[in-house]
Amino acid sequence: MHCWRRPSWPVASEAGGENAGFAELDIRGSLAVASTYGRRGFELFDLTNPIAPAFIANFTGERGRTSFDVKVTPDLTTVFIGTGPGVDIVDIRDPSNITVTGTWKFPPHTPTSTVSSANGRITHAHMIYYYEFDAHRLLFVAPQDGTSVHVLKVEGEPGNVTLTTLARAQPDFAGGPLGPHDMWATFDEALGTHVLYVANGFMGWLAYDIKNPASPQLLGGMINPDTHQGYVHTIQAAWINGKRLVVTVAEVGVNAMRVYDATNMRAPVLLGSWTNDNRNAVYPQHNLQIVNGTLYVAHYGHGVFLFDLTKVSTTPYSGMQMLRPIGHLAVPRSNWDVVVKDGLMYVTAGHEMLVAGYGCNVPGDASLTSTG
């Protein structure tokens, strides 16, 4: 199918400066929150006019803290920032007075990672993920220190939100050096439960049943992948053509994007893979989204690539297939993230947030919205 088009509208960062580039991005309703990695904070944008985001405010965090990841609550009152010490809780109800109201800090422990930093401690909330179901409000934290995912309970009203530890995922499959890295959760109709997927660094990927968030139960995954797997960075899943497809992207090593048939969680089958440039380890794939059978992959050095997952073969021995993109938004800058909202793509690219259309999507279609 060839329906690609490339209208794009850049939105410059209000802060400017060589270290103020945008990184991770989260969108809820008409609010976009873009982390400013080098400035320890984030910027807020109003998406009422979806192709012309309007700057609302910026926030700069405490000196010495990096804004690794950001997530905003569905009521648009609170932003969580993944930092070195843990997670900052930020009240954004008054854009003229954005305030840190609390911090959840990592418990003391000895990191099991073989990678160390200058100060000997590499634990940080590198990626976080907010998820609600039933009466549960949860924040998942990937410490990237060789230990397991932290499951946090979110409580309290706006301005008085707190985070407390509910559980840790099983440490036996913690992720090795620099893992786990990222998480994503969804309701799986076939299983009748909510599932947490974990991009588990050099140890592959895992899936947990989180119907009881205080006691995650391992469902399966690719626990000990082949040595060409690389460092599994990001993960999502979707039921497509009667199969549960799991998609991962990797940094370090092969830097491959891989698609698995995980209909049987305990025996996933590799269906195919793709890499744009296997020779350049500093420009790998980064974040991804699956929306209505289309896969969107943000690439550090080459923009956004799109794939039609409905065309992926699930026949025996299909792991040999080399996947091919159906579209490409070329952006020769540091592309951290892509988020799909109402049929449009929002891309963090260096000092800009880009808005782009895709010809197969109808702008304004609320069903074409990502959840990562």
DOGU-902170 format. One record per atom (N, C-alpha, C): y, x, z. Coordinates in steps of 0.05 Angstrom, whole numbers, padded with zeros to 5 digits, always signed. Layout:
% DOGU-902170
YXZ
...
This chain:
% DOGU-902170
-00024+00017+00000
+00000+00000+00000
+00025+00018+00000
+00043+00013-00018
+00067+00030-00021
+00091+00012-00017
+00101+00011+00008
+00125-00005+00013
+00144+00010+00031
+00144+00036+00028
+00161+00053+00045
+00190+00053+00036
+00208+00051+00055
+00236+00055+00048
+00249+00070+00071
+00272+00082+00066
+00282+00101+00085
+00312+00097+00092
+00321+00072+00097
+00348+00070+00108
+00348+00081+00137
+00366+00098+00144
+00367+00108+00171
+00396+00111+00180
+00401+00106+00205
+00428+00107+00216
+00428+00125+00240
+00440+00149+00239
+00440+00167+00262
+00460+00158+00284
+00452+00162+00309
+00470+00156+00331
+00473+00182+00347
+00496+00193+00347
+00500+00219+00360
+00501+00216+00390
+00490+00236+00404
+00491+00237+00433
+00520+00239+00442
+00528+00222+00462
+00555+00222+00472
+00561+00248+00487
+00540+00261+00498
+00544+00284+00514
+00550+00309+00498
+00535+00312+00476
+00539+00336+00460
+00529+00361+00474
+00534+00384+00462
+00525+00409+00475
+00497+00416+00466
+00491+00442+00466
+00466+00452+00454
+00442+00444+00470
+00445+00437+00495
+00422+00430+00512
+00421+00401+00518
+00435+00384+00503
+00437+00356+00510
+00420+00339+00491
+00401+00351+00477
+00386+00336+00458
+00368+00314+00471
+00362+00294+00455
+00345+00272+00464
+00316+00281+00463
+00300+00270+00482
+00271+00276+00483
+00255+00250+00483
+00244+00243+00507
+00229+00219+00509
+00246+00194+00508
+00235+00172+00497
+00250+00147+00493
+00234+00123+00503
+00248+00105+00516
+00236+00080+00525
+00255+00057+00518
+00244+00035+00508
+00260+00012+00500
+00248-00013+00512
+00265-00029+00525
+00257-00055+00536
+00279-00075+00528
+00271-00096+00516
+00291-00116+00508
+00312-00103+00490
+00337-00106+00498
+00359-00095+00482
+00369-00068+00494
+00354-00056+00512
+00363-00031+00525
+00345-00008+00516
+00357+00014+00507
+00343+00039+00501
+00352+00060+00521
+00332+00074+00531
+00337+00096+00550
+00325+00122+00537
+00343+00141+00532
+00334+00166+00519
+00339+00189+00539
+00317+00203+00546
+00320+00225+00564
+00336+00248+00551
+00352+00261+00567
+00367+00284+00557
+00355+00308+00572
+00335+00319+00560
+00318+00340+00572
+00334+00362+00585
+00353+00373+00571
+00368+00396+00581
+00389+00388+00602
+00397+00363+00603
+00418+00355+00622
+00406+00340+00646
+00380+00340+00649
+00367+00329+00673
+00372+00299+00677
+00376+00285+00655
+00382+00256+00658
+00374+00240+00634
+00391+00220+00628
+00386+00202+00606
+00412+00189+00596
+00410+00176+00573
+00432+00160+00563
+00422+00132+00557
+00439+00112+00561
+00433+00084+00557
+00446+00074+00532
+00432+00058+00516
+00443+00047+00491
+00436+00017+00490
+00456+00002+00480
+00452-00027+00476
+00443-00032+00448
+00420-00045+00444
+00409-00050+00418
+00414-00079+00408
+00434-00092+00419
+00441-00119+00410
+00444-00120+00380
+00458-00100+00369
+00458-00095+00340
+00437-00073+00335
+00413-00081+00326
+00391-00061+00325
+00395-00037+00308
+00412-00039+00287
+00416-00016+00269
+00441+00000+00277
+00454-00008+00298
+00478+00006+00307
+00478+00007+00337
+00460+00022+00350
+00459+00023+00379
+00486+00031+00391
+00495+00017+00411
+00521+00023+00424
+00516+00038+00450
+00530+00061+00453
+00528+00077+00477
+00539+00061+00501
+00523+00061+00523
+00531+00048+00548
+00540+00068+00569
+00523+00087+00575
+00529+00106+00596
+00510+00129+00595
+00517+00151+00608
+00498+00173+00611
+00496+00180+00641
+00474+00192+00648
+00468+00200+00675
+00458+00229+00675
+00470+00245+00693
+00461+00273+00696
+00449+00276+00724
+00424+00285+00725
+00410+00288+00751
+00418+00312+00766
+00404+00316+00788
+00409+00339+00806
+00403+00365+00792
+00421+00384+00797
+00417+00411+00784
+00390+00422+00792
+00377+00434+00772
+00350+00446+00776
+00328+00427+00770
+00334+00401+00763
+00313+00383+00756
+00314+00377+00726
+00291+00377+00713
+00290+00370+00685
+00281+00341+00682
+00293+00327+00663
+00285+00300+00657
+00262+00301+00637
+00237+00302+00647
+00214+00305+00630
+00208+00279+00615
+00209+00256+00629
+00203+00231+00617
+00219+00209+00631
+00223+00187+00617
+00238+00164+00629
+00224+00138+00622
+00224+00119+00641
+00214+00092+00637
+00233+00073+00650
+00238+00050+00638
+00255+00029+00649
+00239+00004+00656
+00245-00009+00678
+00231-00033+00686
+00238-00057+00667
+00220-00076+00665
+00226-00099+00647
+00251-00115+00654
+00259-00114+00679
+00283-00129+00687
+00309-00113+00681
+00305-00089+00670
+00328-00071+00661
+00346-00063+00684
+00335-00060+00708
+00351-00052+00731
+00346-00024+00740
+00322-00013+00734
+00313+00012+00746
+00301+00030+00725
+00309+00055+00727
+00297+00076+00710
+00282+00096+00727
+00258+00103+00719
+00243+00124+00733
+00245+00149+00716
+00251+00172+00729
+00253+00197+00715
+00231+00216+00726
+00214+00226+00708
+00194+00246+00715
+00208+00273+00718
+00207+00286+00741
+00220+00311+00746
+00201+00331+00757
+00211+00355+00765
+00194+00375+00777
+00183+00366+00804
+00200+00358+00823
+00189+00350+00849
+00172+00325+00849
+00177+00307+00829
+00162+00282+00828
+00176+00262+00810
+00184+00239+00821
+00196+00217+00805
+00221+00208+00819
+00244+00209+00805
+00269+00197+00816
+00271+00168+00809
+00280+00152+00827
+00284+00123+00823
+00314+00118+00820
+00322+00107+00797
+00350+00106+00791
+00359+00077+00786
+00379+00068+00800
+00390+00041+00797
+00411+00042+00775
+00406+00026+00753
+00425+00026+00730
+00440+00000+00727
+00440-00017+00747
+00452-00044+00744
+00482-00041+00739
+00495-00021+00751
+00524-00017+00746
+00526+00009+00729
+00530+00007+00703
+00531+00031+00686
+00553+00051+00694
+00573+00041+00708
+00594+00059+00717
+00587+00074+00743
+00566+00066+00755
+00558+00078+00781
+00527+00080+00782
+00515+00095+00763
+00486+00098+00763
+00478+00116+00787
+00459+00107+00802
+00453+00120+00828
+00423+00125+00832
+00416+00148+00841
+00389+00154+00850
+00385+00141+00878
+00367+00123+00880
+00362+00108+00905
+00338+00118+00920
+00322+00135+00908
+00298+00146+00922
+00283+00165+00904
+00265+00179+00916
+00248+00199+00902
+00220+00198+00914
+00200+00197+00896
+00172+00201+00904
+00166+00230+00898
+00155+00244+00918
+00148+00272+00914
+00118+00276+00915
+00109+00296+00900
+00081+00303+00899
+00072+00312+00927
+00048+00304+00936
+00038+00314+00961
+00032+00343+00959
+00033+00358+00982
+00026+00386+00981
-00003+00390+00972
-00007+00409+00955
-00034+00416+00947
-00033+00442+00932
-00056+00453+00927
-00058+00478+00911
-00066+00471+00883
-00048+00475+00863
-00055+00468+00836
-00080+00483+00827
-00097+00470+00811
-00121+00482+00802
-00117+00495+00774
-00093+00491+00763
-00088+00502+00737
-00088+00532+00737
-00098+00545+00716
-00098+00574+00714
-00071+00583+00702
-00054+00565+00695
-00027+00572+00685
-00007+00570+00707
+00009+00591+00711
+00028+00591+00733
+00056+00594+00722
+00076+00585+00738
+00104+00588+00730
+00116+00611+00746
+00141+00616+00741
+00154+00639+00755
+00154+00635+00785
+00155+00610+00795
+00156+00606+00823
+00128+00599+00834
+00107+00601+00817
+00080+00597+00826
+00072+00568+00828
+00089+00549+00821
+00083+00520+00823
+00089+00507+00797
+00069+00496+00784
+00074+00484+00758
+00072+00453+00759
+00067+00442+00782
+00064+00413+00784
+00091+00400+00777
+00090+00380+00759
+00114+00364+00754
+00106+00338+00741
+00123+00318+00742
+00117+00293+00730
+00124+00294+00700
+00106+00308+00686
+00112+00314+00658
+00114+00288+00641
+00095+00270+00646
+00096+00244+00632
+00090+00222+00653
+00104+00199+00649
+00100+00176+00667
+00096+00152+00650
+00083+00131+00661
+00079+00106+00646
+00080+00082+00665
+00097+00063+00658
+00101+00039+00675
+00084+00016+00663
+00070+00001+00681
+00053-00020+00671
+00051-00042+00692
+00052-00067+00683
+00050-00090+00700
+00027-00108+00691
+00012-00119+00711
-00007-00140+00705
-00013-00155+00731
-00017-00181+00729
-00021-00198+00752
+00001-00192+00772
-00006-00186+00797
+00015-00180+00817
+00021-00150+00819
+00009-00134+00801
+00012-00105+00803
+00036-00095+00787
+00051-00078+00800
+00072-00062+00786
+00065-00033+00791
+00059-00019+00770
+00047+00008+00772
+00063+00029+00757
+00063+00053+00767
+00073+00076+00753
+00052+00098+00754
+00043+00107+00730
+00024+00128+00728
+00038+00154+00723
+00029+00176+00736
+00043+00202+00734
+00022+00223+00727
+00028+00238+00706
+00011+00261+00698
+00024+00287+00708
+00012+00301+00727
+00024+00324+00739
+00023+00349+00723
+00005+00350+00703
+00002+00373+00685
-00005+00399+00701
-00020+00396+00723
-00027+00419+00739
-00057+00423+00743
-00073+00409+00726
-00101+00412+00729
-00114+00392+00748
-00097+00375+00761
-00108+00354+00779
-00106+00328+00764
-00113+00306+00777
-00116+00281+00763
-00090+00264+00764
-00091+00242+00749
-00069+00223+00747
-00063+00210+00774
-00037+00209+00782
-00029+00194+00805
-00023+00165+00798
-00034+00147+00813
-00029+00118+00809
-00010+00109+00832
+00014+00101+00824
+00035+00094+00844
+00040+00064+00844
+00044+00053+00867
+00051+00025+00870
+00082+00022+00871
+00093+00004+00855
+00121-00001+00854
+00127-00026+00870
+00145-00023+00889
+00152-00046+00907
+00182-00047+00910
+00192-00070+00920
+00220-00073+00927
+00237-00085+00905
+00260-00095+00913
+00279-00107+00895
+00298-00086+00883
+00311-00092+00861
+00330-00073+00849
+00349-00061+00870
+00353-00035+00869
+00369-00022+00888
+00354-00012+00912
+00330-00023+00916
+00313-00015+00939
+00284-00012+00930
+00280-00001+00907
+00253+00003+00896
+00240+00027+00909
+00214+00025+00915
+00199+00047+00927
+00174+00052+00911
+00163+00076+00914
+00138+00084+00902
+00120+00095+00923
+00095+00086+00924
+00075+00096+00942
+00049+00101+00928
+00035+00121+00936
+00010+00129+00923
-00012+00109+00929
-00025+00099+00908
-00048+00081+00911
-00074+00097+00909
-00075+00114+00889
-00100+00128+00882
-00095+00152+00865
-00117+00167+00861
-00118+00189+00841
-00142+00183+00824
-00140+00189+00798
-00163+00187+00781
-00183+00208+00789
-00208+00205+00780
-00229+00223+00789
-00223+00253+00782
-00222+00270+00802
-00215+00298+00798
-00236+00314+00782
-00260+00304+00780
-00281+00319+00766
-00274+00322+00736
-00257+00304+00726
-00249+00305+00698
-00219+00307+00696
-00208+00325+00712
-00179+00326+00716
-00163+00336+00692
-00175+00353+00675
-00160+00361+00651
-00156+00391+00648
-00165+00406+00667
-00163+00435+00664
-00134+00444+00663
-00128+00468+00653
-00101+00479+00653
-00082+00459+00638
-00060+00452+00651
-00039+00436+00640
-00047+00407+00634
-00068+00398+00647
-00076+00370+00642
-00077+00355+00668
-00078+00328+00668
-00074+00311+00644
-00045+00311+00635
-00041+00301+00610
-00014+00302+00599
+00000+00276+00596
-00014+00255+00586
+00000+00230+00582
-00020+00207+00586
-00009+00183+00589
-00025+00159+00595
-00015+00135+00580
-00032+00115+00576
-00025+00090+00564
-00044+00069+00574
-00034+00045+00579
-00052+00024+00590
-00049-00002+00573
-00071-00018+00573
-00071-00043+00558
-00093-00061+00569
-00091-00087+00562
-00113-00105+00568
-00133-00105+00546
-00158-00100+00552
-00180-00099+00533
-00195-00125+00534
-00192-00142+00513
-00205-00168+00513
-00235-00166+00513
-00247-00147+00500
-00276-00144+00500
-00287-00139+00528
-00273-00123+00543
-00281-00116+00570
-00271-00136+00591
-00250-00151+00584
-00239-00170+00602
-00225-00156+00626
-00214-00133+00621
-00201-00118+00642
-00179-00101+00631
-00163-00090+00649
-00141-00072+00641
-00152-00043+00641
-00145-00028+00620
-00155-00001+00616
-00133+00019+00615
-00136+00040+00629
-00118+00063+00629
-00131+00085+00612
-00117+00094+00591
-00125+00116+00574
-00110+00141+00583
-00124+00163+00585
-00112+00188+00594
-00117+00210+00573
-00094+00221+00563
-00096+00245+00546
-00100+00269+00565
-00124+00280+00565
-00133+00297+00587
-00132+00327+00581
-00112+00334+00565
-00108+00363+00560
-00132+00376+00546
-00140+00399+00555
-00162+00413+00543
-00190+00401+00549
-00190+00379+00565
-00215+00366+00571
-00218+00340+00555
-00203+00336+00534
-00207+00313+00517
-00191+00288+00526
-00205+00265+00527
-00192+00240+00536
-00211+00223+00552
-00199+00206+00569
-00215+00189+00586
-00204+00160+00586
-00220+00141+00594
-00212+00113+00597
-00222+00103+00624
-00204+00089+00639
-00210+00079+00665
-00206+00049+00667
-00223+00035+00681
-00219+00007+00688
-00200+00007+00712
-00177-00007+00709
-00158-00007+00731
-00153-00035+00742
-00172-00052+00739
-00168-00079+00750
-00163-00078+00780
-00174-00058+00793
-00167-00051+00821
-00152-00024+00819
-00126-00024+00818
-00111+00002+00814
-00116+00022+00836
-00124+00012+00860
-00129+00031+00882
-00156+00045+00879
-00172+00037+00859
-00198+00050+00855
-00205+00050+00825
-00192+00067+00809
-00198+00068+00781
-00227+00076+00776
-00240+00062+00757
-00268+00067+00751
-00271+00078+00723
-00284+00101+00720
-00287+00114+00694
-00304+00097+00676
-00293+00091+00652
-00308+00076+00632
-00321+00094+00611
-00309+00117+00606
-00320+00136+00586
-00298+00152+00574
-00303+00162+00550
-00284+00179+00536
-00297+00203+00524
-00281+00221+00515
-00290+00246+00503
-00285+00267+00524
-00304+00271+00542
-00299+00287+00566
-00299+00317+00561
-00316+00326+00543
-00318+00354+00538
-00319+00358+00507
-00296+00356+00494
-00296+00357+00465
-00302+00385+00454
-00305+00387+00428
-00310+00413+00416
-00286+00431+00419
-00289+00456+00415
-00268+00476+00420
-00245+00473+00400
-00249+00458+00378
-00228+00454+00359
-00210+00430+00366
-00216+00417+00388
-00200+00394+00396
-00171+00400+00401
-00166+00424+00413
-00139+00430+00420
-00132+00417+00447
-00107+00416+00453
-00096+00405+00478
-00088+00377+00473
-00104+00357+00483
-00098+00329+00477
-00073+00321+00492
-00053+00312+00476
-00026+00308+00486
-00019+00279+00491
-00027+00262+00472
-00019+00233+00473
-00042+00216+00463
-00043+00191+00473
-00066+00174+00466
-00057+00145+00466
-00069+00129+00447
-00068+00100+00447
-00093+00089+00435
-00098+00063+00438
-00121+00051+00427
-00114+00023+00416
-00131+00012+00399
-00127-00015+00388
-00153-00025+00376
-00158-00051+00378
-00181-00063+00364
-00172-00069+00336
-00186-00056+00317
-00180-00059+00288
-00206-00063+00273
-00207-00084+00257
-00231-00091+00242
-00257-00091+00259
-00254-00102+00283
-00277-00105+00300
-00286-00080+00315
-00269-00059+00313
-00276-00033+00326
-00253-00026+00345
-00261-00014+00368
-00240-00003+00386
-00234+00026+00376
-00211+00029+00364
-00203+00056+00354
-00185+00069+00375
-00191+00094+00381
-00175+00110+00399
-00163+00133+00382
-00137+00136+00385
-00123+00157+00369
-00110+00177+00389
-00115+00203+00384
-00102+00224+00400
-00088+00243+00382
-00067+00256+00393
-00055+00279+00379
-00057+00303+00398
-00057+00326+00387
-00061+00350+00403
-00039+00371+00397
-00032+00386+00418
-00016+00410+00416
-00034+00434+00421
-00026+00457+00412
-00041+00482+00417
-00067+00481+00401
-00075+00504+00390
-00099+00505+00375
-00096+00491+00348
-00114+00472+00342
-00115+00459+00316
-00091+00440+00312
-00080+00429+00333
-00058+00410+00332
-00065+00385+00315
-00090+00377+00317
-00099+00355+00300
-00094+00328+00312
-00089+00308+00295
-00090+00280+00302
-00119+00271+00296
-00131+00257+00316
-00159+00249+00312
-00162+00219+00318
-00180+00206+00302
-00185+00178+00306
-00215+00175+00313
-00221+00161+00335
-00248+00156+00345
-00255+00127+00344
-00280+00121+00338
-00292+00095+00343
-00302+00095+00372
-00288+00081+00390
-00296+00081+00418
-00305+00053+00426
-00317+00039+00406
-00328+00013+00413
-00348+00015+00436
-00363+00037+00436
-00380+00044+00459
-00364+00067+00473
-00352+00060+00495
-00335+00079+00509
-00350+00104+00517
-00376+00102+00523
-00391+00125+00533
-00402+00142+00510
-00398+00133+00486
-00408+00149+00463
-00388+00146+00439
-00363+00155+00443
-00344+00154+00421
-00352+00171+00398
-00345+00162+00374
-00352+00177+00349
-00326+00184+00334
-00324+00210+00328
-00301+00219+00312
-00303+00208+00284
-00282+00194+00275
-00281+00182+00249
-00266+00200+00229
-00245+00212+00237
-00229+00228+00219
-00207+00243+00233
-00193+00261+00219
-00172+00276+00231
-00151+00282+00210
-00128+00292+00220
-00106+00299+00202
-00088+00320+00216
-00078+00338+00202
-00057+00356+00212
-00038+00363+00189
-00013+00365+00195
+00007+00370+00175
+00009+00400+00168
+00008+00416+00189
+00011+00445+00185
-00005+00459+00207
-00029+00467+00201
-00047+00479+00220
-00038+00508+00227
-00019+00518+00212
-00012+00546+00216
+00011+00550+00237
+00025+00528+00243
+00049+00531+00260
+00045+00516+00286
+00038+00531+00307
+00031+00518+00333
+00056+00507+00347
+00080+00516+00339
+00104+00506+00353
+00115+00480+00341
+00103+00471+00319
+00112+00446+00307
+00088+00427+00305
+00077+00418+00327
+00054+00400+00326
+00063+00371+00326
+00043+00353+00325
+00049+00325+00330
+00056+00322+00359
+00070+00300+00365
+00078+00296+00393
+00071+00269+00404
+00088+00249+00402
+00081+00222+00412
+00073+00203+00389
+00059+00181+00397
+00049+00163+00376
+00051+00134+00386
+00050+00115+00367
+00049+00087+00373
+00031+00073+00353
+00015+00053+00362
-00001+00037+00344
+00011+00009+00345
+00019-00002+00322
+00030-00029+00321
+00018-00044+00297
+00003-00065+00303
-00008-00082+00282
-00023-00066+00261
-00039-00047+00270
-00056-00032+00251
-00043-00008+00239
-00017-00004+00243
-00003+00019+00233
+00002+00039+00255
-00004+00064+00249
-00001+00086+00268
+00025+00102+00261
+00042+00105+00281
+00067+00120+00278
+00065+00146+00294
+00068+00169+00281
+00065+00195+00295
+00091+00211+00292
+00104+00217+00315
+00127+00234+00315
+00118+00263+00314
+00129+00278+00296
+00122+00306+00292
+00146+00324+00299
+00141+00344+00315
+00163+00361+00324
+00181+00372+00301
+00168+00380+00280
+00184+00394+00259
+00188+00378+00233
+00174+00355+00230
+00174+00343+00204
+00179+00313+00204
+00190+00302+00225
+00197+00274+00225
+00176+00255+00236
+00171+00233+00222
+00152+00213+00230
+00132+00207+00207
+00106+00207+00213
+00086+00201+00193
+00073+00174+00201
+00066+00158+00181
+00054+00133+00185
+00026+00132+00172
+00007+00119+00185
-00020+00117+00176
-00030+00088+00178
-00046+00080+00159
-00058+00053+00159
-00085+00055+00171
-00088+00047+00197
-00113+00049+00211
-00133+00028+00201
-00124+00007+00187
-00143-00013+00176
-00159-00001+00154
-00151+00022+00143
-00165+00034+00120
-00184+00057+00129
-00184+00062+00155
-00202+00084+00165
-00231+00075+00164
-00247+00091+00151
-00275+00085+00148
-00290+00088+00175
-00307+00070+00181
-00324+00072+00205
-00353+00074+00199
-00359+00083+00174
-00387+00087+00166
-00398+00113+00178
-00425+00116+00179
-00436+00140+00190
-00426+00165+00175
-00423+00187+00190
-00413+00212+00179
-00384+00211+00170
-00370+00190+00177
-00342+00188+00168
-00324+00208+00182
-00334+00222+00202
-00318+00242+00216
-00308+00264+00198
-00320+00266+00174
-00311+00286+00155
-00286+00277+00140
-00278+00251+00142
-00256+00242+00126
-00229+00254+00135
-00213+00262+00116
-00187+00273+00122
-00167+00250+00118
-00154+00242+00140
-00136+00219+00139
-00110+00227+00123
-00098+00207+00111
-00074+00212+00095
-00052+00193+00103
-00027+00203+00107
-00006+00185+00114
+00002+00166+00091
+00011+00142+00098
+00021+00123+00078
+00052+00124+00077
+00064+00138+00095
+00093+00139+00095
+00103+00163+00111
+00127+00172+00105
+00138+00196+00119
+00168+00194+00120
+00179+00194+00144
+00208+00196+00148
+00214+00226+00154
+00225+00240+00135
+00229+00269+00138
+00254+00274+00154
+00251+00287+00177
+00273+00294+00194
+00268+00322+00204
+00283+00342+00193
+00278+00370+00199
+00291+00378+00225
+00284+00364+00247
+00294+00371+00273
+00272+00367+00294
+00279+00371+00319
+00259+00368+00340
+00254+00338+00346
+00233+00327+00335
+00227+00299+00338
+00207+00295+00360
+00217+00286+00383
+00200+00282+00406
+00185+00256+00405
+00199+00234+00398
+00188+00208+00404
+00194+00188+00381
+00177+00168+00378
+00182+00146+00361
+00174+00121+00376
+00191+00101+00376
+00186+00075+00389
+00192+00053+00368
+00174+00034+00366
+00178+00012+00347
+00187-00013+00362
+00210-00024+00353
+00221-00048+00366
+00229-00068+00345
+00217-00092+00345
+00223-00113+00326
+00223-00103+00297
+00203-00087+00290
+00199-00078+00263
+00215-00054+00255
+00232-00043+00272
+00247-00019+00266
+00237+00004+00282
+00240+00028+00272
+00233+00053+00286
+00257+00065+00298
+00254+00074+00323
+00275+00089+00337
+00263+00117+00343
+00277+00137+00334
+00267+00164+00334
+00286+00183+00348
+00277+00198+00368
+00294+00219+00380
+00291+00244+00364
+00313+00253+00353
+00313+00276+00335
+00336+00295+00342
+00330+00315+00358
+00352+00334+00365
+00373+00319+00381
+00398+00321+00371
+00421+00309+00385
+00426+00281+00376
+00408+00268+00362
+00412+00241+00352
+00388+00223+00359
+00394+00198+00360
+00373+00178+00359
+00375+00163+00333
+00354+00164+00317
+00355+00152+00290
+00342+00125+00291
+00352+00107+00274
+00340+00081+00270
+00332+00080+00241
+00307+00072+00236
+00296+00072+00209
+00280+00047+00203
+00281+00038+00178
+00265+00016+00170
+00240+00025+00155
+00220+00008+00154
+00195+00013+00140
+00190-00012+00123
+00186-00009+00097
+00185-00031+00079
+00163-00052+00084
+00141-00043+00098
+00120-00062+00105
+00127-00079+00129
+00148-00072+00143
+00156-00087+00167
+00180-00105+00161
+00180-00128+00173
+00203-00146+00171
+00221-00141+00194
+00245-00131+00190
+00263-00127+00213
+00268-00153+00228
+00266-00151+00254
+00270-00175+00271
+00244-00188+00280
+00221-00178+00269
+00195-00189+00276
+00187-00178+00304
+00189-00194+00325
+00184-00185+00352
+00155-00176+00356
+00137-00185+00340
+00109-00177+00343
+00105-00148+00335
+00124-00137+00320
+00122-00109+00312
+00137-00092+00332
+00127-00091+00356
+00139-00076+00378
+00118-00060+00393
+00123-00034+00397
+00103-00017+00410
+00104-00020+00440
+00084-00009+00453
+00082-00011+00482
+00079+00016+00496
+00081+00038+00481
+00078+00065+00492
+00104+00076+00503
